[in-house]
Amino acid sequence: MQLTQNEQAKQRGLRRMKALALAFLLGAAVVYVVARLTENHYAAAAPWAGYLEAMAEAGMIGALADWFAVTALFRRPLGLPIPHTAIIPRKKDALGANLGDFVGNNFLAEEVVTDKLRRAEIGNRLGGWLAQPHNAERLTAELATAVRAVVTVLRDEDVPAVLENALMKRLVEQPWGPPLGRLLSQLLTDGAHHKLVDLITERAYAWIRDNHGAVLRLVSQRLPGWSPRFVDELVADKLYAEVLAFAWAVRIQPDHPLRKAVDTFLMDFAQELRTDPAMIERAEAIKLQILAHPEVQLLVTSAWGTAKKMLLDAAEDPSSELRRRVRDGLVALGWRLSADAELRSKVDNWLQEVASYVVCNYRGEIITLITDTVQRWDAQETSRKIELQVGRDLQFIRINGAVVGALAGLAIHIISQLLL
C-alpha cells in the first residue's frame, strides 16, 4: 500500500531507531565476546574482564527480552508460532471494542462534555472572534460558498415541485377565515384602515369631479323618455352636485356617517370571519379558487428561478446588500456576545444542551463507529499502522533494556564478588 508523505517520514524514523536498538544489542554481543576471550586467556592480567563480561551478557539478555516484547505486539518473533504473540493482529477487534468503551466512558460522558464546554466559555470566545470585521467577512464568504454549493446542487425541476407541494399543502390545510378575521380586527382596532379609506374617498371624489359628462349621461339614461331634455339636464346637474358634495363631505369629515358605517361593516365582517361557520366556509371556497388559479401556480413555480438568481448573484458579489447585511449582522452579534453576559449564558447553555442531547442519544452510534471501523481494518495493516505511529518510541524500550540490563548485570556481579 502506498504511504503518505507523513507516513514515509515516520517509517524512516522507525527504521533508524530499529537500527540503533540493534546496534546496542550487537555492541553488547561484541563486548561480551571480547571480554570472554580476554578472561579466558588473560585472566590474571585483566581482572576487569569478568565485570565487563557480566555486564555485556546481561545487556544482551535485556535487549533480546525487550526486542521480543516489542516485536510480539505487532507480529510473531522470527515467524515462530509462540503463544501470546502478534497481540495487535489477533486482538484487533477486542482492542477496537475496548477503545470504543474507553472513548465512550472517558470522553463522551455527559458530565465530561458539558463541563468542558462550560469551562471553554464558547459564547465569550465566539463573540470576540465575530466582533473582528475580518473574521465576520471570512465567515460571510464561507456562508456564501455554502449557499452557492447548495443552490447549484439542487435541480431546477425538483425544487419548484417541492416548494409547490409543501406550500400548497400548508395553505390548503390552514383555514384562512379565523386568521384573516383576527388580522382585520387588529388593523381596525389600530386604525390602520383609515389611510385606505382616505385614499378610496379621495379617488372617488376625483373621479366624480372629473367625469361630469359621464354622470349626466348615466342619470339621463335612468329618467323617463317622455321628460323634456332641459328637465333631464336640470335633474342630472342637481344630482351631480349632490353626489359631488356628498363625496366631498365623506372625504373631509373623519366622523362622517358613511365612514362609521364602513367601520361597523368591517368589524362585523371580521367577527364573522372568526366565528361564523358559513362565512368561514365561504372563505375556504374562495381560498381554493385562488390557489387553483393558473397564475398562482405559475407564480409558485417561477419563484424558485427568481430566488435562485438572487441568491447566486448576492453570494457571488462581495459588495452585495445581502452579504453586507450578513457581515454587519455577524459583527453586531459578536459585540452583543462580548457585552451581554445574559446572551453569552444563553448561548453556552444552548450548546451544553445540544452536546448533552447528542451524547445521551448518539453515544452508542459514535462508539459503534469506532468499533466497526476497527473491525473493517485488515489485521496486518492495522498492526503496521500502529507500529508506524508508536514503533519509534517503542525502540527506546529495547535500548533501555540493553542499558538497564547491563547495569543490573554489573551490579549483580559486583555484589556476588563481594559476598562470595
ZAMARGU-4260 file (C-alpha; in steps of 0.2 Angstrom, whole numbers, plus 5000, padded with zeros to 4 digits):
<rodrens>
0) 5000/5000/5000 | 5007/5017/4995 | 5012/5028/5010 | 5008/5046/5013 | 5022/5058/5014
5) 5020/5059/5033 | 5020/5040/5035 | 5035/5039/5024 | 5044/5051/5036 | 5038/5041/5051
10) 5044/5024/5043 | 5062/5032/5040 | 5062/5037/5058 | 5056/5019/5064 | 5070/5011/5053
15) 5083/5022/5061 | 5078/5018/5079 | 5077/5000/5075 | 5095/5001/5068 | 5100/5010/5084
20) 5092/4997/5095 | 5100/4983/5085 | 5117/4992/5087 | 5115/4992/5106 | 5112/4973/5105
25) 5127/4970/5093 | 5138/4981/5103 | 5134/4971/5119 | 5137/4955/5110 | 5154/4961/5103
30) 5159/4967/5121 | 5154/4950/5128 | 5165/4941/5115 | 5180/4952/5118 | 5178/4951/5137
35) 5175/4932/5137 | 5191/4929/5126 | 5201/4941/5137 | 5195/4932/5153 | 5200/4915/5146
40) 5217/4920/5140 | 5222/4934/5151 | 5213/4932/5167 | 5227/4937/5179 | 5232/4952/5169
45) 5214/4958/5166 | 5203/4956/5181 | 5191/4968/5174 | 5186/4956/5160 | 5174/4947/5172
50) 5164/4963/5176 | 5163/4968/5158 | 5158/4950/5153 | 5144/4950/5166 | 5138/4967/5160
55) 5138/4963/5142 | 5129/4947/5145 | 5115/4955/5155 | 5114/4969/5142 | 5111/4956/5128
60) 5098/4947/5138 | 5089/4963/5142 | 5090/4969/5124 | 5084/4952/5117 | 5070/4951/5130
65) 5063/4969/5126 | 5065/4965/5107 | 5054/4950/5110 | 5042/4960/5120 | 5041/4974/5107
70) 5040/4963/5092 | 5027/4952/5100 | 5015/4967/5100 | 5015/4968/5081 | 5020/4950/5074
75) 5026/4933/5078 | 5045/4935/5083 | 5055/4926/5069 | 5039/4919/5062 | 5038/4906/5076
80) 5020/4902/5082 | 5024/4907/5100 | 5009/4909/5111 | 5003/4926/5116 | 5012/4935/5102
85) 5006/4945/5087 | 4994/4953/5100 | 4988/4968/5090 | 4983/4957/5074 | 4975/4944/5084
90) 4966/4956/5097 | 4962/4969/5084 | 4943/4968/5086 | 4944/4967/5105 | 4956/4982/5105
95) 4943/4991/5095 | 4929/4987/5107 | 4940/4992/5122 | 4945/5008/5113 | 4926/5012/5110
100) 4922/5009/5128 | 4936/5020/5134 | 4931/5034/5122 | 4913/5032/5127 | 4916/5032/5146
105) 4930/5045/5147 | 4927/5057/5133 | 4909/5055/5129 | 4902/5055/5146 | 4888/5069/5148
110) 4896/5077/5163 | 4913/5077/5155 | 4907/5085/5139 | 4896/5098/5147 | 4910/5103/5160
115) 4922/5105/5145 | 4910/5116/5136 | 4906/5126/5152 | 4925/5130/5155 | 4928/5133/5137
120) 4916/5149/5138 | 4912/5147/5119 | 4900/5161/5119 | 4913/5174/5125 | 4926/5167/5113
125) 4914/5167/5098 | 4909/5185/5102 | 4927/5191/5102 | 4930/5182/5086 | 4915/5188/5077
130) 4917/5206/5083 | 4933/5207/5072 | 4927/5213/5055 | 4939/5202/5045 | 4933/5186/5054
135) 4915/5191/5050 | 4920/5194/5032 | 4928/5177/5032 | 4913/5168/5039 | 4902/5178/5027
140) 4912/5172/5012 | 4911/5154/5019 | 4892/5155/5020 | 4891/5162/5003 | 4901/5147/4996
145) 4890/5135/5005 | 4874/5144/4998 | 4881/5143/4981 | 4885/5125/4983 | 4868/5121/4989
150) 4859/5131/4976 | 4870/5124/4962 | 4867/5106/4968 | 4848/5107/4969 | 4840/5103/4952
155) 4829/5116/4945 | 4815/5104/4940 | 4814/5097/4958 | 4814/5112/4969 | 4798/5121/4962
160) 4788/5104/4963 | 4794/5103/4982 | 4790/5121/4985 | 4773/5120/4977 | 4768/5104/4986
165) 4775/5110/5003 | 4767/5127/5001 | 4751/5122/4994 | 4748/5109/5006 | 4752/5121/5020
170) 4740/5134/5013 | 4726/5121/5010 | 4727/5113/5027 | 4727/5130/5036 | 4710/5139/5037
175) 4710/5157/5031 | 4694/5164/5039 | 4699/5165/5058 | 4717/5171/5055 | 4711/5184/5042
180) 4697/5189/5054 | 4710/5192/5068 | 4721/5202/5057 | 4707/5213/5051 | 4701/5216/5069
185) 4719/5221/5074 | 4720/5233/5059 | 4703/5240/5063 | 4707/5242/5081 | 4724/5251/5077
190) 4715/5262/5064 | 4727/5256/5050 | 4712/5256/5038 | 4709/5274/5039 | 4723/5278/5026
195) 4715/5266/5014 | 4698/5274/5017 | 4705/5291/5014 | 4713/5285/4998 | 4697/5277/4992
200) 4686/5293/4996 | 4699/5304/4988 | 4699/5294/4972 | 4680/5293/4972 | 4679/5312/4974
205) 4692/5315/4960 | 4683/5303/4948 | 4666/5311/4951 | 4673/5329/4949 | 4682/5324/4933
210) 4668/5314/4925 | 4654/5327/4925 | 4648/5321/4907 | 4648/5303/4912 | 4637/5306/4927
215) 4625/5317/4917 | 4623/5303/4904 | 4621/5290/4917 | 4607/5300/4926 | 4598/5304/4909
220) 4598/5286/4904 | 4588/5282/4920 | 4575/5296/4918 | 4558/5293/4908 | 4560/5295/4890
225) 4545/5307/4889 | 4553/5321/4900 | 4559/5336/4891 | 4578/5337/4889 | 4581/5353/4899
230) 4572/5345/4913 | 4584/5330/4912 | 4599/5341/4912 | 4592/5351/4927 | 4589/5335/4937
235) 4606/5327/4931 | 4615/5343/4937 | 4606/5343/4953 | 4610/5325/4957 | 4628/5328/4951
240) 4630/5342/4963 | 4623/5332/4977 | 4634/5317/4974 | 4649/5328/4972 | 4645/5337/4989
245) 4642/5320/4997 | 4659/5313/4991 | 4667/5329/4997 | 4659/5328/5014 | 4665/5310/5016
250) 4682/5314/5010 | 4685/5329/5023 | 4675/5323/5038 | 4683/5309/5048 | 4667/5306/5058
255) 4656/5305/5043 | 4642/5293/5045 | 4647/5283/5029 | 4665/5281/5037 | 4657/5275/5053
260) 4646/5263/5043 | 4661/5256/5034 | 4670/5254/5051 | 4654/5245/5058 | 4653/5234/5042
265) 4672/5229/5043 | 4671/5225/5062 | 4656/5214/5059 | 4664/5206/5044 | 4680/5202/5054
270) 4669/5195/5068 | 4660/5184/5055 | 4677/5178/5048 | 4682/5172/5065 | 4666/5164/5072
275) 4653/5162/5058 | 4654/5144/5051 | 4645/5149/5035 | 4657/5164/5032 | 4672/5153/5036
280) 4666/5140/5023 | 4664/5154/5010 | 4682/5160/5014 | 4688/5142/5012 | 4680/5141/4995
285) 4687/5157/4989 | 4704/5151/4995 | 4703/5135/4985 | 4698/5145/4970 | 4713/5157/4972
290) 4726/5143/4974 | 4719/5133/4959 | 4721/5148/4948 | 4734/5145/4934 | 4743/5162/4938
295) 4745/5157/4956 | 4753/5140/4951 | 4764/5149/4939 | 4769/5161/4952 | 4774/5147/4964
300) 4784/5138/4950 | 4793/5153/4945 | 4798/5159/4962 | 4812/5147/4963 | 4820/5153/4947
305) 4820/5171/4954 | 4826/5166/4971 | 4840/5156/4964 | 4846/5170/4953 | 4845/5182/4968
310) 4854/5171/4979 | 4868/5167/4967 | 4871/5185/4962 | 4871/5190/4980 | 4883/5176/4985
315) 4895/5180/4971 | 4896/5199/4974 | 4906/5203/4990 | 4898/5220/4990 | 4880/5214/4988
320) 4867/5220/5000 | 4864/5203/5007 | 4882/5199/5011 | 4884/5216/5018 | 4870/5214/5029
325) 4875/5196/5034 | 4893/5203/5038 | 4886/5218/5048 | 4874/5206/5057 | 4888/5195/5062
330) 4899/5209/5069 | 4884/5216/5079 | 4881/5198/5086 | 4899/5197/5091 | 4898/5214/5100
335) 4882/5208/5109 | 4890/5192/5114 | 4905/5201/5121 | 4895/5214/5130 | 4879/5204/5136
340) 4883/5191/5149 | 4865/5185/5149 | 4866/5182/5130 | 4883/5173/5132 | 4875/5162/5146
345) 4860/5158/5134 | 4872/5153/5120 | 4883/5142/5132 | 4868/5134/5140 | 4861/5130/5122
350) 4877/5122/5117 | 4878/5112/5133 | 4860/5106/5130 | 4864/5101/5112 | 4880/5092/5117
355) 4871/5083/5131 | 4857/5078/5119 | 4870/5071/5106 | 4880/5062/5119 | 4865/5054/5128
360) 4856/5049/5112 | 4870/5045/5100 | 4885/5040/5111 | 4881/5022/5106 | 4882/5026/5087
365) 4898/5035/5090 | 4906/5020/5099 | 4899/5009/5086 | 4908/5019/5073 | 4924/5017/5081
370) 4922/4998/5084 | 4915/4995/5066 | 4929/5005/5058 | 4942/4995/5068 | 4934/4978/5063
375) 4934/4983/5045 | 4953/4986/5045 | 4965/4972/5039 | 4974/4964/5054 | 4991/4966/5047
380) 4988/4983/5040 | 4981/4989/5057 | 4997/4982/5065 | 5008/4991/5053 | 4999/5007/5055
385) 5000/5007/5074 | 5018/5002/5073 | 5021/5016/5061 | 5014/5028/5074 | 5022/5022/5090
390) 5035/5010/5085 | 5049/5023/5085 | 5046/5027/5103 | 5045/5008/5107 | 5063/5006/5101
395) 5068/5015/5116 | 5062/5001/5127 | 5075/4990/5118 | 5089/5002/5120 | 5084/5004/5139
400) 5083/4986/5140 | 5101/4984/5135 | 5107/4998/5146 | 5097/4994/5161 | 5101/4975/5159
405) 5120/4979/5158 | 5120/4990/5173 | 5110/4976/5183 | 5122/4963/5177 | 5136/4973/5183
410) 5128/4977/5200 | 5124/4958/5202 | 5142/4953/5198 | 5150/4966/5210 | 5138/4960/5224
415) 5142/4942/5220 | 5161/4945/5221 | 5160/4955/5237 | 5149/4942/5246 | 5156/4926/5239
</rodrens>
